[in-house]
């Protein structure tokens, strides 16, 4: 049986891609969202929003966000 585990790491906001699961606080247990739209604002900052646009992160290119990396593991036994 296969299961998923999640590792949390940091990523520059400039490297976030659509579909990434991110959070402004990598230590948070809630508030994670799927990046749906990524826009460069007139100020030069990057705005990443969820599909509902209720969740968002804004930052400069080198600002860090939390990033979830899902990994498949094999589970043995009954």
C-alpha positions as CSV (number, residue, x, y, z in Angstrom):
1,X,0.0,0.0,0.0
2,X,1.3,3.4,-0.9
3,X,1.0,6.4,1.4
4,X,2.1,10.1,1.1
5,X,4.3,11.9,3.6
6,X,5.0,15.6,3.4
7,X,8.3,17.4,4.0
8,X,8.3,21.1,4.6
9,X,11.1,23.3,3.2
10,X,11.6,26.9,2.3
11,X,11.4,28.3,-1.2
12,X,12.0,31.8,-2.7
13,X,8.7,33.3,-3.6
14,X,10.1,33.9,-7.1
15,X,10.4,30.1,-7.6
16,X,6.8,29.3,-6.7
17,X,4.9,27.7,-9.6
18,X,1.2,27.2,-10.1
19,X,0.1,24.0,-8.2
20,X,2.7,24.3,-5.4
21,X,1.4,24.1,-1.9
22,X,2.7,27.0,0.1
23,X,2.3,29.1,3.3
24,X,3.8,32.3,4.4
25,X,4.8,30.6,7.7
26,X,6.6,27.2,7.1
27,X,6.0,26.2,10.8
28,X,2.2,26.6,10.5
29,X,-0.1,23.6,10.8
30,X,-2.9,25.4,8.9
31,X,-3.2,28.1,6.3
32,X,-1.5,26.1,3.5
33,X,-2.9,26.7,0.0
34,X,-2.4,25.7,-3.6
35,X,-0.9,28.5,-5.7
36,X,-3.3,29.2,-8.5
37,X,-2.3,32.6,-9.8
38,X,1.1,34.3,-9.6
39,X,1.3,38.0,-10.6
40,X,4.1,40.6,-10.5
41,X,2.7,43.8,-8.9
42,X,3.6,47.3,-10.1
43,X,5.7,47.6,-7.0
44,X,7.9,44.7,-8.2
45,X,6.6,42.3,-5.5
46,X,5.1,39.0,-6.3
47,X,1.5,38.1,-5.3
48,X,0.6,34.4,-5.1
49,X,-3.1,33.6,-4.6
50,X,-5.3,30.5,-4.2
51,X,-8.2,29.7,-6.5
52,X,-10.6,31.4,-4.3
53,X,-8.3,34.4,-3.9
54,X,-9.0,34.3,-0.1
55,X,-5.4,33.1,0.6
56,X,-2.4,35.0,-0.7
57,X,1.2,35.7,0.0
58,X,3.0,38.9,-1.2
59,X,6.7,39.3,-1.2
60,X,9.9,40.4,-2.9
61,X,11.7,37.8,-5.2
62,X,14.1,36.6,-2.5
63,X,11.5,36.4,0.4
64,X,11.0,32.8,1.6
65,X,7.7,30.9,1.9
66,X,7.0,27.4,3.2
67,X,6.7,24.7,0.5
68,X,5.3,21.2,0.9
69,X,7.0,18.4,-0.9
70,X,4.8,15.2,-1.0
71,X,6.6,11.9,-1.2
72,X,5.2,8.4,-1.8
73,X,6.2,5.7,0.6
74,X,5.5,2.0,0.6
75,X,3.6,0.7,3.7
76,X,4.2,-2.9,4.4
77,X,2.1,-5.2,6.5
78,X,-1.6,-5.9,6.9
